[in-house]
Amino acid sequence: MSTNNGPTALSSIANLLPKLALEISAATNTPFTPYAKMNHSVATAQEACQVQTILTDLSSTINIAKGIFSELSRAVTVLEEALVDHTRLVSSSLRIPVELLSTIFILSRTSVLSNRRIDRLPLLSSSLTVNALPSGSLNVAQVCRKWRDVTLNIPKLWNMVGIRPTSERITSDMIPAPLKPLTRVRLLPTFVTLDVSETAVRRAADFDGSQQNIPAYNTWMSQFQRVTHLTLDNVDLEQLAYLLEDNPEEDNAIASYFDHLTHLHICTVYNADMSAFLEYRTWENLTFLTLDMEKSNGLDKDYVIPLFHNFPNLIELFIQTLHKRFGRLDTMVTSPKLRSFALVAVPGSDDPEDSEDFDLEVGPFKLLDILTLPALVDLVLTAPPSGELDFLRRFLKESGCHLSSLTFVNYSEETKTFEDAAALRLASLGVFGLGAAVYTDAAALAALGAAAITACGELATFGAASVDFVREGGVLERSGDRHAAEDGSDEGEGESGSEGAHFSDNGWSLDWCSR
């Protein structure tokens, strides 16, 4: 039907093109052509009749040419589409090894998202994966059958799923559960987020922002059997604790999750009170805890006893709070296993010159006067503007710990974030065997770090650092589970089953946001 020169009809048309050119030349070169572009008008009725005949012939020829051109254009479009389709059959992209395709898909699913809460400890690191739909579909899975087969067998494409309802009114049975895509994660740590912060769901029957919303969350969470990492962002902790205490014999999914938790991240806003929640139970399995209270009442003395009594096995504790009056406590508390501790404070006043905001005698640093951490290795503190470090000397002496890193951070009123302590003034450093000294820039602090290794022998790092120590060393990252999710080091070989209970061997992370 076809040859190297194309279809026969096209060849015939090509052979007739010279004749067509001659005919068009003859049709356009009329006796009136010399006068056509001049200011000339025919003088007689006979000449007008001749010109009218020429106009009719030209219009007819144009219409015929346009019809032929339209058909040829359509034919060109069809041919180009067929060319593209058949080019795919020999495309090099389809010959890419499955292993390389997997790497490309994993990298392409990652996007850097702006942190909407730059003044708070982040829930996750700033580089997040795209959100799979509840059905488990990803764009790359819809390109062709081969790509679909590849994506369905890449666990790292399915271990981070975000559920963000958009309906104006929604009830708990309308919240999708991503169980299908999660069957593909095998043994990778799994991250699930339920975020209702940008919807109107709280106005619905069982999401009205009161105690009634807890059963709805409980229904949704019951689909995930072994959560080890839990983030509670703007959840009514007081109502949650009361509900759990009032219904101790019910099959409560939220309460059962607490039995498996190793990581807990609490973000509170407004005037949230977490006393009842901290006192609710003994958190024996919990080893990593972050309390992000900068948007609420901040750290209160009433939290101290339940915090260190009911969390006996903490290894890392990160606290971000307002720098406000802490109150008086006479009871000494300790956390014998705690190795990493961060206490960073945001000024309670909008005036950066208000030095009383960082009054060491009344602020949250008073906690260090009644706290001993004998196993402490890493310590992060807000840099006191006065440079006074007597409180730190007393704390380290009472704890009897041996630090390997000490980090000070500054809070910027301009950016509302913690920044490099570039102009940090440190005084009275005798606690480190260095004598009294004042250092006014980051370079001097770096030199101080080198000197401290020689003079003290137990302080490997001393100097200015950004809050990235806290951000990248948060409860979701320091354990290694987060890194395992990224590098695939914990990836298993076997497929999971299709029922919810098969997730019992996985490391789960569940974010619960309700703003």
C-alpha positions in Angstrom: 0.0 0.0 0.0 2.9 2.3 0.6 6.4 2.7 -0.7 9.5 4.7 0.4 8.0 7.6 -1.5 4.7 7.6 0.4 1.2 6.8 -0.7 0.5 6.7 -4.5 -2.1 9.5 -4.3 0.4 11.8 -2.7 2.9 11.0 -5.4 0.3 11.8 -8.1 -0.5 15.1 -6.4 3.2 16.0 -6.2 3.5 15.3 -10.0 0.6 17.6 -10.8 2.0 20.5 -8.7 4.0 22.0 -11.7 0.9 22.0 -13.9 -1.1 23.5 -11.0 1.4 26.3 -10.8 1.0 27.1 -14.5 -2.8 27.1 -14.3 -2.7 29.4 -11.3 -0.3 31.7 -13.1 -2.7 31.8 -16.1 -5.7 32.4 -13.9 -4.1 35.4 -12.1 -2.5 37.0 -15.2 -5.6 38.6 -16.9 -5.8 41.5 -19.3 -6.7 43.6 -16.4 -3.7 42.7 -14.2 -1.6 45.7 -15.2 -4.4 48.0 -13.9 -5.3 46.0 -10.8 -3.0 47.8 -8.4 -3.6 51.2 -9.9 -6.3 53.8 -9.3 -8.2 52.7 -12.4 -11.8 51.9 -13.0 -13.2 50.1 -16.0 -14.9 52.4 -18.4 -17.6 50.3 -20.1 -20.2 47.7 -19.0 -18.5 45.1 -21.2 -15.3 45.5 -19.2 -17.2 45.3 -15.9 -18.8 42.1 -17.0 -15.4 40.6 -17.9 -13.9 41.6 -14.5 -16.9 40.0 -12.7 -16.3 36.7 -14.6 -12.6 36.8 -13.5 -13.6 37.4 -9.8 -16.0 34.4 -9.9 -13.3 32.1 -11.4 -10.7 33.2 -8.8 -13.2 32.7 -5.9 -14.0 29.2 -7.1 -10.4 28.3 -7.5 -9.6 29.6 -4.0 -12.4 27.5 -2.5 -11.2 24.4 -4.2 -7.6 25.0 -3.0 -8.8 25.6 0.5 -10.7 22.4 0.5 -7.7 20.4 -0.7 -5.4 22.2 1.8 -7.8 21.3 4.7 -7.8 17.7 3.7 -4.0 17.7 3.4 -3.6 19.4 6.8 -5.9 16.7 8.4 -3.8 14.0 6.7 -0.6 15.6 8.0 -2.0 15.7 11.5 -3.0 12.0 11.3 0.4 11.1 10.0 2.2 13.0 12.7 0.2 11.3 15.5 1.0 7.9 13.9 4.7 8.9 13.8 4.7 9.8 17.5 2.9 6.6 18.4 5.2 4.4 16.5 8.3 6.3 17.7 7.5 5.0 21.2 8.1 1.5 20.0 11.8 2.2 19.5 12.1 4.9 22.3 15.2 4.6 24.4 13.1 5.4 27.5 11.3 2.1 27.2 14.6 0.3 27.2 15.7 1.9 30.5 16.4 -0.9 33.0 13.8 -1.3 35.7 16.3 -0.5 38.4 17.1 2.9 36.8 13.4 3.6 36.2 12.8 2.9 39.9 15.4 5.4 40.9 14.1 8.1 38.6 10.5 7.6 39.9 11.7 7.8 43.5 13.6 11.0 42.8 10.7 12.5 40.8 8.2 12.0 43.6 10.2 14.3 45.9 9.5 18.0 46.1 10.7 20.7 48.4 7.8 22.3 50.1 7.8 25.7 51.9 7.4 25.4 55.6 4.2 27.2 56.5 5.2 27.2 60.2 8.8 28.5 60.0 8.6 29.6 63.6 7.8 26.2 64.9 9.5 22.8 65.0 8.5 21.2 61.7 6.4 18.0 61.7 8.6 16.5 59.0 11.7 17.5 57.2 11.3 20.2 54.5 11.8 17.7 51.6 8.5 15.8 51.4 7.1 13.3 48.9 4.1 14.0 46.9 0.8 12.7 48.2 -0.6 9.5 46.8 -4.3 9.5 46.3 -6.3 7.1 48.5 -6.7 4.9 45.5 -2.9 4.7 45.3 -2.6 6.4 41.9 0.5 8.3 41.0 1.0 10.2 37.7 3.9 7.9 36.6 1.7 4.9 37.1 -0.7 6.2 34.5 1.7 6.6 31.6 1.8 3.1 30.3 1.5 -0.5 31.4 5.2 -1.0 31.9 5.6 2.1 34.1 2.5 1.0 36.1 4.0 -2.4 36.7 7.3 -0.7 37.8 5.7 1.8 40.2 3.4 -0.8 41.8 6.6 -2.7 42.8 8.5 0.2 44.3 7.7 0.3 48.1 9.3 3.8 48.6 6.6 5.3 46.3 3.8 4.3 48.6 5.1 4.7 52.2 4.0 8.4 52.6 0.3 9.0 52.1 -1.5 12.2 52.8 -5.3 12.3 53.5 -6.6 15.9 53.1 -10.4 16.0 52.8 -11.7 18.9 50.7 -15.5 18.5 51.1 -17.4 21.4 52.8 -19.1 19.0 55.1 -17.6 15.6 55.9 -18.2 12.9 58.5 -15.8 10.2 59.7 -17.1 7.5 57.4 -16.2 9.8 54.4 -12.5 10.0 55.3 -10.6 7.6 53.0 -8.2 5.1 54.3 -5.2 4.5 52.1 -5.0 0.8 52.9 -4.6 -0.3 49.2 -1.4 1.7 48.5 0.0 0.8 51.9 -0.1 -2.9 51.0 2.8 -2.1 48.6 5.2 -0.7 51.2 6.4 -4.1 52.4 8.6 -3.5 55.5 9.4 0.1 55.0 8.4 2.6 57.7 5.0 4.1 56.7 3.8 7.7 57.1 0.1 8.6 57.0 -1.2 12.1 57.5 -4.8 13.1 58.2 -5.0 16.9 57.7 -8.3 18.7 58.2 -6.7 22.1 58.7 -7.8 23.7 55.4 -11.3 22.3 55.3 -14.7 23.0 56.9 -14.9 19.5 58.3 -15.1 20.7 61.9 -18.5 22.2 61.2 -19.9 18.7 60.4 -21.8 16.5 62.9 -18.8 14.7 64.3 -16.1 17.2 63.5 -17.4 20.2 65.4 -14.2 21.0 67.3 -15.5 19.6 70.6 -15.3 16.3 72.4 -17.6 14.7 69.8 -14.8 14.7 67.2 -12.7 12.2 69.2 -14.9 9.1 68.3 -14.7 10.1 64.7 -10.9 10.2 64.8 -11.0 6.9 66.7 -13.0 5.3 64.0 -10.5 6.4 61.3 -7.4 5.5 63.4 -8.7 2.0 64.1 -7.7 1.0 60.6 -4.0 1.3 61.6 -3.0 -1.3 64.1 0.5 -0.5 65.2 1.4 3.2 65.1 4.9 3.9 66.5 5.2 7.6 65.5 2.3 9.9 66.3 2.0 13.7 65.8 -0.9 15.5 67.4 -1.2 19.0 65.9 -3.8 21.3 67.4 -5.8 18.4 68.8 -7.7 19.0 72.0 -5.5 17.0 74.4 -7.5 17.8 77.5 -10.7 16.5 75.9 -8.9 13.5 74.5 -7.5 12.5 77.9 -10.9 12.9 79.6 -12.6 10.8 77.0 -10.0 8.0 77.4 -10.4 8.1 81.2 -14.2 8.1 81.0 -14.2 5.0 78.7 -11.4 2.8 79.9 -13.1 -0.5 79.0 -14.1 0.4 75.5 -12.2 -0.9 72.5 -10.5 2.5 71.9 -8.1 2.6 69.0 -6.4 5.8 70.2 -5.7 4.3 73.6 -4.3 1.1 72.1 -1.9 3.1 69.9 -0.3 4.5 73.0 0.9 1.0 73.8 3.1 1.0 70.7 4.3 4.6 70.5 8.0 5.2 70.5 7.9 8.7 69.1 5.4 11.4 70.0 5.3 15.0 68.6 2.8 17.4 70.2 2.0 20.8 68.7 -0.3 22.9 70.7 -1.9 26.3 69.8 -4.0 28.8 71.6 -4.5 28.0 75.3 -4.2 24.3 75.1 -3.6 22.5 78.4 -1.8 19.2 78.2 -1.6 18.4 82.0 -4.4 15.8 81.9 -2.9 14.2 78.8 0.6 13.9 80.3 -0.9 12.4 83.5 -3.2 10.0 81.7 -0.8 7.1 81.7 2.8 5.9 82.0 4.4 6.1 78.6 6.9 3.2 79.0 7.7 2.6 75.3 8.1 6.3 74.4 11.7 7.2 73.8 11.5 10.4 71.7 9.2 13.3 72.6 8.8 16.8 71.1 6.6 19.4 72.8 6.0 22.3 70.5 4.2 24.9 72.7 5.3 28.2 71.3 1.8 29.0 70.0 0.0 28.1 73.3 0.6 28.7 77.0 4.1 27.4 76.8 6.0 25.2 79.3 4.3 25.3 82.7 5.6 24.1 86.0 2.6 21.8 86.3 3.9 19.8 83.3 7.3 19.0 84.9 6.4 16.2 87.4 4.2 14.2 85.0 6.6 14.8 82.1 9.6 13.3 83.8 7.7 10.8 86.0 5.4 9.3 83.3 8.0 9.2 80.5 10.7 7.1 82.3 12.5 5.9 79.2 13.0 9.0 77.2 16.2 9.2 75.1 15.5 12.5 73.3 13.4 15.4 74.5 12.8 18.6 72.5 10.8 21.5 73.9 10.0 24.7 72.2 8.1 27.2 74.4 7.4 30.8 75.2 9.9 32.5 77.5 7.4 33.3 80.2 7.2 33.1 84.0 7.8 29.4 84.9 6.8 29.3 88.5 8.4 27.7 91.5 9.1 24.0 92.0 11.0 22.6 95.0 10.9 18.9 93.9 14.0 17.7 92.1 13.3 15.6 89.0 15.5 13.4 86.8 15.5 11.5 83.6 18.3 8.9 83.9 18.2 7.7 80.2 17.8 11.1 78.4 20.8 11.7 76.1 19.6 14.6 73.9 17.7 17.6 75.4 16.7 20.8 73.7 15.0 23.8 75.5 14.5 26.7 73.1 12.4 29.7 74.0 10.6 32.3 71.9 10.3 35.8 73.5 6.9 36.4 75.0 7.1 40.1 74.0 7.2 41.6 70.5 9.9 44.0 71.7 13.3 42.5 71.0 14.8 45.0 73.4 12.7 43.7 76.3 15.5 41.9 78.3 13.1 40.7 80.9 11.7 38.2 78.4 14.9 36.2 79.0 15.1 36.7 82.8 16.9 33.5 83.8 15.4 33.8 87.3 11.8 33.4 86.2 11.8 31.9 82.7 11.7 28.3 81.5 15.5 27.9 82.2 14.4 27.6 85.8 13.7 24.0 84.9 17.4 23.3 84.8 17.6 24.2 88.5 15.5 21.2 89.5 16.5 18.8 86.7 19.4 16.3 86.6 20.3 14.4 83.4 23.2 12.1 84.2 23.3 10.5 80.8 23.0 13.7 78.8 25.3 13.9 75.7 23.7 16.6 73.5 22.3 19.9 74.8 20.6 22.7 72.9 19.6 25.9 74.5 18.4 29.4 73.5 21.3 31.8 73.9 20.7 34.1 76.9 21.2 37.7 75.6 23.0 38.6 78.9 25.6 35.9 78.2 25.1 34.6 81.8 25.9 30.9 82.0 25.9 30.3 85.8 22.6 28.4 85.4 24.3 26.1 82.9 27.3 25.5 85.2 25.0 24.5 88.1 23.0 22.2 85.9 26.0 20.4 84.5 27.6 20.0 87.9 24.4 18.6 89.5 23.8 16.3 86.5 27.3 15.0 86.5 27.0 14.4 82.7 29.7 14.4 80.0 28.6 16.5 77.0 29.8 15.7 73.5 27.9 18.7 72.0 26.5 22.0 73.2 24.5 24.2 70.9 23.2 27.7 71.4 20.6 29.2 69.1 19.3 32.8 68.7 15.7 33.7 68.0 15.2 36.4 65.3 12.3 38.8 65.8 12.6 39.7 62.1 12.2 36.3 60.6 10.5 34.6 63.6 13.0 31.8 63.4 16.0 30.6 65.2 19.2 31.7 63.4 23.0 31.3 63.7 24.2 32.8 67.0 26.6 35.1 65.1 26.9 37.8 67.8 26.5 35.6 70.8 28.3 37.0 73.9 29.4 34.2 76.2 30.8 35.1 79.7 31.9 33.2 82.8 33.0 30.0 81.1 34.9 28.7 84.0 32.6 25.7 84.1 34.5 24.4 81.1 38.0 25.0 82.6 38.5 28.0 80.3 38.2 30.8 82.7 36.1 33.9 82.2 36.0 35.2 78.6 33.8 37.1 76.1 33.4 36.1 72.5 31.5 38.2 70.1 31.4 36.4 66.8 31.0 33.0 65.2 34.7 32.7 64.4 35.7 33.2 68.0 33.1 30.6 69.1 34.5 28.1 66.6 38.0 28.7 68.1 36.5 28.2 71.5 35.2 24.8 70.4 38.7 23.7 69.5 40.1 25.0 72.8 37.4 23.3 74.8 38.5 19.9 73.5 42.0 20.4 74.9 41.1 22.2 78.1 38.0 20.2 79.1 38.4 16.9 77.4 34.7 16.2 77.5 33.2 18.8 75.2 33.7 17.8 71.6 31.7 20.7 70.1 31.1 24.2 71.5 30.1 27.0 69.2 27.4 28.8 67.2 24.9 26.6 65.3 21.6 27.1 63.7 18.4 25.6 64.9 18.9 22.9 62.2 20.3 20.8 65.0 16.8 20.7 66.4 15.0 20.6 63.0 17.1 17.7 61.6 17.5 16.0 64.9 13.8 16.0 65.7 11.9 13.0 66.9 11.1 11.8 63.4 14.6 11.9 62.2 17.0 11.1 65.0 15.8 7.5 65.4 17.0 6.5 62.0 13.5 5.3 60.9 13.0 8.4 58.8 16.4 7.8 57.1 15.4 4.2 56.5 12.3 5.4 54.7 14.5 7.5 52.4 17.4 5.1 51.7 15.4 1.9 51.7 17.7 0.2 54.2 14.9 -1.6 55.9 13.1 -2.7 52.8 11.8 -6.2 52.9 11.5 -8.7 50.1 8.0 -10.2 50.7 4.6 -8.7 49.8 2.2 -7.8 52.5 -1.3 -9.2 52.5 -4.5 -7.2 51.8 -6.0 -7.0 55.3 -5.4 -4.3 57.8 -3.8 -6.6 60.4 -0.9 -7.4 58.1 0.7 -4.0 59.0 1.6 -5.2 62.5 5.3 -5.6 61.7 5.7 -2.2 60.1 6.9 1.0 61.7 4.0 3.4 61.4 3.8 7.2 61.6 0.5 8.9 61.9 0.1 12.7 61.8 -3.1 14.1 63.2 -3.7 17.8 62.3 -6.7 19.7 63.3 -6.4 23.4 62.8 
